[in-house]
Amino acid sequence: MNVFQQNLTSGMGFIAVALVYFGGWRPVGVLIGSLIFSMVNALQLWVQVLNIPIPSDIAIMLPYLLTILALVVAVQRVRPPTALANHLSEENNNNPLFG
């Protein structure tokens, strides 16, 4: 099954990283953030379908603008896990953070 396509993710990798920060590194927070992003993405589609007088370029940008704004807010209030910045070495093997 050969299904690879160029630009398959359409730049959604940045959205995924932003959702992890927005969710505070917790699965429930990431789920809530992804639902918000999906709702705004669906909203921009409905804006175009219903011919609401907003330029289509602005409507397409809405989910990404929301993501950037959420990332700005989240970076100021959320701290990443402390073990994220540590590298695994022989002296860290006894550290309970690394299992």
C-alpha positions as CSV (number, residue, x, y, z in Angstrom):
1,M,0.0,0.0,0.0
2,N,1.8,3.1,-1.3
3,V,-0.1,6.1,0.0
4,F,2.7,8.7,0.6
5,Q,1.9,12.2,-0.7
6,Q,4.0,15.3,-0.7
7,N,2.8,17.9,2.0
8,L,0.4,15.3,3.4
9,T,0.2,17.0,6.8
10,S,-0.2,20.6,5.3
11,G,1.8,22.2,8.1
12,M,-0.1,20.6,10.9
13,G,3.1,19.6,12.7
14,F,3.4,23.1,14.1
15,I,-0.2,22.9,15.3
16,A,0.6,19.6,17.1
17,V,3.6,21.1,18.9
18,A,1.6,24.2,19.8
19,L,-1.2,22.0,21.1
20,V,1.2,20.2,23.5
21,Y,2.2,23.5,24.9
22,F,-1.3,24.8,25.0
23,G,-2.5,21.6,26.8
24,G,0.2,22.1,29.5
25,W,1.8,18.7,28.6
26,R,-1.3,16.9,29.7
27,P,-3.4,14.6,27.4
28,V,-6.7,16.2,28.5
29,G,-5.4,19.7,27.8
30,V,-4.1,18.6,24.4
31,L,-7.5,17.1,23.7
32,I,-9.3,20.3,24.7
33,G,-6.9,22.4,22.6
34,S,-7.4,20.1,19.6
35,L,-11.1,20.4,19.9
36,I,-10.9,24.2,20.0
37,F,-8.6,24.2,16.9
38,S,-11.0,21.8,15.1
39,M,-14.0,24.0,15.9
40,V,-12.3,27.1,14.6
41,N,-11.2,25.2,11.5
42,A,-14.8,24.1,10.9
43,L,-15.9,27.7,11.5
44,Q,-13.7,29.0,8.8
45,L,-15.1,26.4,6.4
46,W,-18.7,27.5,7.3
47,V,-17.7,31.2,6.9
48,Q,-16.8,30.4,3.3
49,V,-19.8,28.2,2.6
50,L,-22.4,30.6,4.0
51,N,-20.8,33.5,2.0
52,I,-20.2,35.6,5.1
53,P,-18.6,38.9,3.9
54,I,-15.1,38.0,5.3
55,P,-12.3,37.7,2.8
56,S,-11.5,34.0,2.3
57,D,-7.8,34.5,3.0
58,I,-8.7,35.8,6.5
59,A,-11.1,33.0,7.1
60,I,-8.4,30.4,6.2
61,M,-5.9,32.2,8.5
62,L,-8.3,32.0,11.6
63,P,-7.2,28.6,12.9
64,Y,-3.5,29.5,12.6
65,L,-3.9,32.9,14.1
66,L,-5.7,31.3,17.1
67,T,-2.9,28.8,17.4
68,I,-0.2,31.5,17.5
69,L,-2.2,33.5,20.1
70,A,-2.8,30.4,22.2
71,L,0.9,29.5,22.0
72,V,1.9,33.0,23.1
73,V,-0.3,32.7,26.1
74,A,0.6,29.1,26.9
75,V,4.4,29.7,26.8
76,Q,4.0,32.4,29.5
77,R,2.0,30.2,31.9
78,V,3.1,26.6,31.2
79,R,6.4,25.0,32.1
80,P,7.6,21.9,30.3
81,P,8.5,18.8,32.2
82,T,11.9,19.1,34.0
83,A,13.1,15.8,32.6
84,L,12.6,17.0,29.0
85,A,15.8,19.0,28.9
86,N,17.9,16.2,30.4
87,H,19.8,13.8,28.3
88,L,20.0,10.1,29.2
89,S,23.4,9.1,30.4
90,E,25.0,6.5,32.7
91,E,24.8,8.8,35.7
92,N,21.1,9.5,35.1
93,N,20.2,5.8,35.0
94,N,19.5,5.8,38.7
95,N,17.3,8.9,38.5
96,P,13.6,8.1,39.1
97,L,12.6,10.6,36.4
98,F,14.0,8.3,33.8
99,G,12.4,5.0,35.0
